Amino acid sequence: MSLILSLVAFELLRLDSVKPDDTQQEAVLIGAGDIADCSDLAGAEATAKLLEANPGTVMALGDLAYPNGTPDDFKCYHKTWGRVKDRTRPAVGNHEFHSTGASYYFQYFGSAAGDPKTGYYSYDLGGWHIVVLNSECQQVGGCEAGSSQEKWLRADLAAHPVGCTLAYFHKPRFSSGLNHGNDPEVGAFWKALYDYNAELILNGHDHDYERFAPQDPGGNADPKRGIREFVVGTGGKNHREFGIRKSNSEVRNNHAFGVLKLTLKTTGYDWKFIPEAGKTFTDSGSGSCH
């Protein structure tokens, strides 16, 4: 009997030792938006080198090829971020739609960019569910509650009831950037993601870096259920000025190109802004899944 009990105890200890912990399913998501302009590729080249030095899935947060997303414009994206194309999952931006239907964007990325009729899609990364949306609302039939995209978003979230969820799209709901700032048009995205307990939203559009504290869709601080938003428009296009600081904005920088690296764990995440060579600004921290 004692031998049997000893064997049972050993097996329980063995099983306990191989239970998944918060590092066994780690995945890396890394990137930025507002990237390559053929008139000055220094910034895009600097951030491309950061991507080459850091493994992980690359998120390209829109406005990838200035000024118009044409085949010629994409040649300069290809010279830089194109070096990690095989691990890139892009979001479409407004400059891509300067070419009718963002046609070359979808041709360039193929199936990695989702259905060219919609430009939104989702995938799983580690233990996380990742949703990529199209914030060019007029081009895709609207983003408001009841629109095709918003209905798809809610259905997708309902079909993937995982512990940790992240979304990225080009235009930010909240931003202190002087050129663009808050975009209420994507408010229904926030409402759906909040209803399904999402953790993170990542955007570009304003050419700067900004981190917000967790907040609800109305912009109210919500440390328990709130979504943390990052604006990462630092992929290489020129920087722009900030306006009045928005509520819940915690960190801002518009002097360093760079990429945001997210380490996605089973119960939380770490973030780190990695600046281009020669710059010292950085930002790092961690959070838990709801």
C-alpha positions in Angstrom: 0.0 0.0 0.0 2.8 2.4 0.9 4.5 1.8 -2.4 1.3 2.5 -4.3 0.7 5.8 -2.3 4.3 6.8 -3.0 3.9 6.2 -6.7 0.6 8.2 -6.7 2.3 11.1 -4.8 5.2 11.0 -7.3 2.9 11.2 -10.3 1.0 14.1 -8.8 4.2 16.0 -8.2 5.3 15.2 -11.8 2.0 16.5 -13.3 2.2 19.6 -11.2 5.7 20.3 -12.4 4.6 20.3 -16.1 1.5 22.5 -15.7 1.6 25.5 -18.0 2.9 28.6 -16.3 2.9 32.2 -17.4 6.0 31.8 -19.5 5.4 28.5 -21.3 2.9 30.1 -23.8 4.6 33.4 -24.2 4.4 35.1 -27.6 5.8 38.4 -28.9 3.9 41.0 -30.9 6.0 43.9 -32.1 5.6 46.9 -34.4 4.4 50.4 -35.1 2.5 52.4 -37.7 3.2 55.4 -40.0 6.3 53.9 -41.6 7.9 54.4 -45.0 8.1 57.5 -47.1 10.5 57.3 -50.1 11.5 61.0 -49.6 13.2 60.0 -46.3 13.7 56.4 -45.4 16.0 56.9 -42.4 13.3 56.4 -39.8 11.8 53.3 -41.5 15.3 51.8 -41.9 16.0 52.4 -38.2 12.8 50.7 -37.0 13.2 47.9 -39.5 16.6 47.1 -37.9 14.8 46.8 -34.5 12.4 44.3 -36.0 15.2 42.2 -37.4 16.8 42.1 -34.0 13.7 41.0 -32.2 11.7 37.9 -33.1 7.9 37.8 -33.0 4.8 38.6 -35.0 5.0 42.0 -36.6 2.0 44.4 -36.3 2.1 47.1 -39.0 -0.4 49.7 -37.7 -1.4 51.4 -40.9 -0.1 54.1 -43.2 2.7 51.9 -44.3 3.7 53.4 -47.6 3.5 57.2 -48.1 2.0 59.1 -49.7 -0.6 57.1 -51.6 0.0 53.3 -51.1 0.9 52.9 -54.7 3.2 50.1 -56.0 6.0 52.7 -56.2 5.4 53.8 -52.6 5.4 50.2 -51.4 8.9 49.7 -52.9 10.2 51.8 -50.1 8.2 49.9 -47.5 9.6 46.7 -49.0 13.2 48.0 -48.7 12.7 48.4 -45.0 9.9 46.6 -43.2 9.5 44.2 -46.2 12.5 42.4 -44.8 10.2 40.9 -42.1 7.1 40.6 -44.4 6.9 36.8 -43.8 5.9 37.4 -40.1 3.8 40.6 -40.6 0.1 40.9 -39.9 -0.9 44.4 -41.1 -3.8 46.8 -40.4 -4.8 49.2 -43.2 -4.5 53.0 -42.9 -5.9 56.0 -44.6 -2.9 56.5 -46.9 -3.3 53.0 -48.3 -6.8 54.0 -49.4 -5.5 56.9 -51.4 -5.2 54.2 -54.0 -8.7 53.0 -54.8 -9.8 50.2 -52.4 -6.3 50.1 -51.0 -5.7 47.7 -53.9 -2.0 47.4 -53.8 -1.9 47.0 -50.0 -4.0 43.9 -50.4 -2.0 42.6 -53.3 1.3 43.1 -51.5 0.3 41.3 -48.3 -2.1 38.7 -49.8 -4.0 36.6 -47.3 -2.1 38.0 -44.4 -4.2 41.2 -44.7 -7.5 39.5 -44.6 -10.3 39.7 -47.1 -9.6 42.7 -49.5 -13.4 43.4 -49.5 -13.3 44.2 -45.7 -9.7 44.5 -44.4 -10.5 43.1 -41.0 -9.7 39.7 -39.6 -8.5 37.9 -36.5 -5.9 35.3 -35.4 -4.6 33.6 -32.3 -1.1 34.2 -30.9 0.0 32.2 -27.9 -2.9 32.1 -25.6 -4.3 35.5 -26.9 -6.9 36.3 -29.4 -5.9 39.2 -31.8 -8.4 41.2 -33.7 -7.3 43.5 -36.6 -9.9 46.1 -37.6 -10.4 48.6 -40.5 -10.8 52.1 -39.2 -11.4 53.6 -42.6 -15.0 53.6 -41.9 -16.4 55.2 -45.1 -14.4 52.8 -47.2 -15.8 49.7 -45.5 -19.5 50.6 -45.0 -19.2 52.2 -41.5 -17.9 51.4 -38.1 -20.9 52.3 -36.0 -23.0 50.0 -33.9 -25.0 47.7 -36.2 -22.5 48.1 -39.1 -21.3 44.9 -40.8 -17.8 45.3 -39.2 -19.2 45.9 -35.7 -21.5 42.9 -36.0 -18.5 40.8 -37.2 -16.4 42.1 -34.3 -19.0 41.0 -31.7 -19.5 37.7 -33.4 -15.7 37.1 -33.5 -15.3 38.0 -29.9 -18.1 35.7 -28.8 -16.6 32.8 -30.8 -13.2 33.3 -29.1 -13.9 33.4 -25.3 -10.2 33.4 -24.3 -8.7 34.9 -21.2 -6.8 37.7 -23.0 -7.8 39.7 -26.0 -6.0 42.5 -28.0 -7.1 44.6 -31.0 -5.3 46.9 -33.3 -6.3 49.3 -36.0 -5.0 52.6 -37.5 -7.0 55.4 -36.0 -7.1 55.9 -32.2 -10.2 56.6 -30.2 -8.1 58.6 -27.7 -5.0 60.6 -28.7 -3.3 63.8 -27.5 -1.8 64.3 -31.0 -2.3 67.8 -32.4 -2.9 66.7 -36.0 -5.6 64.1 -35.4 -6.5 63.6 -31.7 -9.5 61.6 -30.6 -11.5 59.8 -33.2 -15.1 59.1 -32.0 -15.9 57.2 -35.2 -14.2 54.1 -33.8 -16.1 54.3 -30.5 -18.3 51.3 -31.3 -15.1 49.2 -31.6 -14.2 50.2 -28.1 -17.7 49.4 -26.8 -17.7 45.9 -28.2 -14.1 45.2 -27.0 -15.0 46.5 -23.5 -18.1 44.4 -23.4 -16.0 41.3 -24.1 -13.3 42.3 -21.6 -10.4 43.1 -24.0 -7.1 44.1 -22.5 -5.3 46.2 -25.1 -5.9 48.4 -28.1 -3.0 49.6 -30.4 -3.1 52.3 -33.0 -1.1 54.7 -35.1 -2.2 57.7 -37.1 -0.7 60.4 -34.9 3.1 60.4 -35.4 4.1 59.9 -31.8 4.1 57.5 -28.9 1.5 57.7 -26.2 0.3 55.3 -23.5 -3.0 55.6 -21.7 -4.1 54.1 -18.4 -6.9 51.6 -18.6 -10.2 53.3 -19.4 -13.7 52.6 -20.5 -15.2 53.6 -23.9 -16.2 56.9 -22.5 -12.7 57.8 -21.5 -13.2 57.3 -17.8 -10.5 55.8 -15.8 -11.3 52.1 -15.1 -8.4 50.2 -13.4 -10.5 47.0 -13.0 -12.0 46.4 -16.5 -10.6 49.2 -18.6 -8.7 48.8 -21.8 -5.1 50.1 -22.1 -4.5 52.0 -25.3 -1.1 52.6 -27.0 -0.6 55.0 -29.9 2.5 53.9 -31.7 2.8 56.1 -34.8 6.6 55.9 -34.6 7.5 53.6 -37.5 9.6 56.1 -39.4 7.5 58.9 -40.9 8.1 62.4 -39.5 7.1 63.2 -35.9 4.3 65.6 -35.1 3.4 67.8 -32.2 1.1 67.0 -29.3 -1.9 69.2 -28.4 -3.6 69.3 -25.0 -3.0 66.1 -23.0 -6.1 63.9 -23.0 -7.4 62.4 -19.8 -5.7 59.2 -18.6 -2.6 59.8 -20.9 0.4 58.6 -18.9 3.4 58.8 -21.2 4.1 60.8 -24.4 7.1 61.1 -26.7 7.5 62.6 -30.2 11.3 62.6 -30.6 12.2 58.9 -31.1 11.2 56.5 -33.8 10.8 53.0 -32.4 8.6 49.9 -32.0 6.4 48.6 -29.2 7.2 45.1 -28.1 4.5 43.2 -26.3 5.3 39.9 -24.5 1.9 38.1 -24.3 1.6 35.7 -21.4 -1.2 33.3 -20.3 -2.4 35.7 -17.6 -1.0 39.1 -18.6 1.5 41.1 -20.7 4.7 43.1 -20.6 5.3 46.1 -22.8 8.5 47.9 -23.8 9.0 50.7 -26.3 12.3 50.1 -28.0 13.8 53.3 -29.5 15.9 53.6 -32.7 19.7 53.5 -32.2 21.0 56.6 -30.6 17.8 57.6 -28.8 17.3 57.0 -25.1 13.5 57.3 -24.6 11.8 54.1 -23.5 8.7 53.0 -21.7 8.0 49.7 -20.1 5.6 47.9 -17.7 3.2 45.1 -17.3 -0.5 44.4 -16.9 -2.9 41.5 -16.1 -5.7 40.0 -18.2 -9.2 40.6 -16.9 
